[in-house]
Amino acid sequence: MGNSATLTDDDDQRNETDGRGKELLADDEVRRIVAQALTALNLVGKRVLLIVPDATRTAPVGLMFRTIFDQIGEAAARLDVMIALGTHPPMSEEAIRHRLEITVEERAGRYGRVGFLNHAWDDPAALAELGVIPASEIRRLSDGLFEMDVPVTVNRAVFDYDQLIIVGPVFPHEVAGFSGGNKYLFPGVSGPEVLNFFHWLGAVITNPGIIGHKWTPVRRVIDYAASLIPTPRFAFCMVIHGHDLVGLYAGAPEAAWSVAADHSARLNIVYKDRPFHTVLSCAPPMYDEIWVAGKCMYKLEPVVADGGELIIYAPHIHEISVTHGDLIRRIGYHTRDYFLKQWDKFKDEPWGILAHSTHVRGIGSYENGVERPRVRVTLATQIPEDVCRAINLGYRDHASIRIEDYQNREAEGVLCVPNAGEMLFHLKTPPEWARGGTSE
């Protein structure tokens, strides 16, 4: 069976393989598991919507798309693809072709009938109401942190299909604990209310208290919201190591995600003996603005020493955020306590923006009008110094940084991380502020 499995509702982690599961999954194994799963779903004559991540996630989405199309592209009444953008900018036709790894000629021919859809989280006409998570349920799901009604909306296109198939990777994640599964629905194709709510819920718990923990209050809210969707849901959850597909789990989103998260935890979390006073976190090109390059902070925050500096090194980045830049410039980057202790001032701002702000700035305190972040966060990008200072982040001229000056110096307390943003770094013995998670 390798590092893959088709799960049923009765399956549990007996389907896991022993050891860390780092072996590359062969294309033949991918085809086998996809064929087994889709045959069982019997999608002949059905309308099927694939929901896939945008280009900010490393995964062989093209391999999965072509393999799924080979299985059901001719037999299904429709097979379309929606990009689970969350609040990211829409992708062009060319960018979607690149994501699906198909040529112009293939798009015009073999895949000509496939519809490409971008989610539009801020277009009320694109959304439909699913219901409301009542305050009593929110209190239970959030371990008592919040008690409020939360409306749930979703892209109305999900009602136009007979089957939803989620295809995406599972990585440690700053808001949910681990990405993947139903998270490609919420926030992937959701409206703003529940999106803003659970991002702020995660921020209140804090990034170190959430990231890399499997069972979190945020995951409970995501799964609850997904249960409101009447269209049948199915998922192919991928486990990636570097750029390699090393695990593929198929089944109900909750079951497939659970096994994939365990597998991802064994591969995508690096444990260090002690913290570092300087961390150079090098953003890959797929992060083209700070909105997504913030992951270079989230994944390293647990190993930065108190008073240390984390440098987001990204000479290719010019933007804070195409979509949210004006709001972030006005609010700035601050600790959670800065917002909570001035809540009347910030409660009406978009909670998703506040969450991004505090995730990038990291944990810290706010007492008597003085904010004291635990660490310094510095941008070495194309964003000018005056803008960095105005948004409450440090600045370095990226041209002054030589990556080789930071390499191979861990014994001196200096850590250099290439292609940062997906691999999580934790301490073997975490401090109290980095502990979190809940029982299932």
Buried (B, 14 or more C-beta within 10 A) or exposed (E): EBBBBBBEEEBEEEBBBEEEBBBEBEEEBBBBBBBBBBEEBEBEEBBBBBBBBBBBBBBBBBBBBBBBBBBBBEBBEBBBBBBBBBBBBBBEEEBBBEBBBBEEEBBEEBBEEBEBBBBBBEEEEBBBEBEBBEEEBBBBBBEEEBEEEBBBBBBBBBEEBBBBBBBBBBBBBBBBBBBBBBBBBBBBBBBBBBBBBBBBBBBBBBBBBBBBBBBBBBBBBBBBBBEBBEBEBBBBBBBBBEEBBBBBBBBBBBBBBBBBBBBBBBBBBEEBEEBBBBBBBBBBEBBBBBBBBBBBBBBBBBBBBEEBBBBBBBBEBBBBBEBBBEBBEEBEBBBBBBBBBEEEEBEEBBBBBBBBBBBBBBBBBBEEEEBEBBBBBBBBBEBEEEBBEEBBBBBBEBEEBEEEEBEEBEEEBBBBBEBBBBBBBBBEEBEEEBEBBBEE
